């Protein structure tokens, strides 16, 4: 019990944040809306990011032809019963959920307003942020007392890495969008990958410092999944990229946390992908095993989130 309490103080876990903010456990409900992405529909590219599969980034949600309200209510009933949950977050998970005309976007959002929904989380790209949508969201937020979090895929703050990943946006796009979103009283979460090929621990630490300097509200980290039928999968099979070791990933994640402001909520340190679709995922280990390893090292070495940046408020941008 004592160890559990100490671990909860080592980094700002999402579960701690939810309990503190809503006074109870809150569960995310994935929503799969009918949206696409400018990196897939030909606006910026047709092939997408090198790690992205045809089905986008959601593995656990309903198909997108199921009406949003139905997805929400069915999942709330299922998760509510399974975990005795009373409050939920509607999470627009797949593709770029702000890459829509204003009327379609507002219609989607209105579908998830419900007395048991305490927050709406919206996944998108840093180059798909629209001020009219932000204004609408800030009004909805005040009117229904909802927290709104825009989750932007960033993966790295290093522009040469973003080019390698075929992201078709820059770190500067992320900075501009973060400042705009926050100016409307909404929150920002950055999605990060902490073991990208060719990135050193110094690059990962620099990303954490940048996000701290920018005062993002949350981060969601994972390791790089290499999926079948992706450009990255081809590169992996052709030995054009080399993944590091699990120990390197663990040390990079710890370095990231040490350099991340202690007020930034960590939604997660590692994710999950279906085994049958991946060529490489979480170093062949269970995600819980890796989180335990990270927490055990932090505990043993007395490492706490943000301990390395207390006197270092400045971001150092690298090209
Ligand atoms: S921005 Fe997201 S949805 Fe679009 S191609 Fe990249 S990972 Fe896939």
Boltz pocket constraint, residues with backbone or C-beta under 6 A from the ligand:
constraints:
  - pocket:
      binder: B
      contacts: [[A, 36], [A, 37], [A, 38], [A, 39], [A, 40], [A, 47], [A, 48], [A, 49], [A, 52], [A, 53], [A, 56], [A, 57], [A, 94], [A, 95], [A, 96], [A, 125], [A, 153], [A, 167]]
      max_distance: 6.0
